[in-house]
């Protein structure tokens, strides 16, 4: 997962943007308010997508080392984990 190609990075970035948009604007889950929160959400969702395949497994459709369904699940899970940690901290 460390030495990924640029296309794999872009796929994870698109997944991160879409997941953050869904959580930030549709479900109103905003651990950090404003544009800074949206950018931080993209980073957290990208990281979750990157960790999704090693954690949830390698199954179904993929491009290179990015398996789409585990990456999407990982992005949602890490975003929600981040939101719960921010809420528990009181911020």
N, C-alpha and C positions, 0 to 999 in steps of 0.2 A: 504494500500500500504506500510505502514511502516514495518510490520512484515512479510516480504516475505520469502519464502523458498529458499534454495540454488539453486535449479533447476531454479526457476524463475529469480534469479539473473544471472545465467549463460545464460539463454535465452536472457535477456536484454543485457548482455555483448556481445553475438554473434551478436545481432541486431546492437549494437553500433559499433562493429568492421566492419561489412559489410557495414553499412551506411557510416562510415568514409572512408573506402577503396574506395567506389564508388565516394564520393564527393572529396576526396583528390587526387586520382590517375586518375579516369576516367573523372571527370568534372573539375579538376584542381582548385577547390575552396579550397584555403589554407590560412586561416586567420593568422596562425602562421606557419612559414616555418620549415621544418626539422622533426626529430623524435619527438621532444617535441610537435610540432603542431599536429602530428598524435596521440600521447597519449592524448593530450588535447581534440582533436576531438572525441576520443573514450569516454572520460568522458562526454562531452557535449551531444553526441548522446545517451549514456546510460541514462542520466538525462532526455532527451527528450522522450525516450522510456518509462521511468518510469512515466512521466507525461502524456503520450499519452492516456492511458485508461481513467483517470479521466476527461481529457479535451475533447477528441473526442468521448467518449462513450464506452460502453461495447457491442461490436457486433462481430459477426462471430466466428472464431476459437479462442480457448484460452487454456492455461494450467495454472491452479491455478488462480492467479490474473492478469496474463499477457495476454492481448488480442493482437494477433499478428498484425493485420492491424492497429489499433490505435497506437500501440507502434512504428511501422515502420514510420507511418506518423508523430508522435511526434518527433522521432529521426531526420527525415529530416527537419522538420520545425524548431526545436531548433538549429540544425547545421546551417541552412541558416540564422536564426536570429542572431546567434553569428557571422557569417561571415559578415553580413551587419553592425552590430555594430562595428566590428573591422575596416571595410572599412570606415565607417563614422567618426570614431575616427582618422583615418589616419595611422593606424598601420597595 
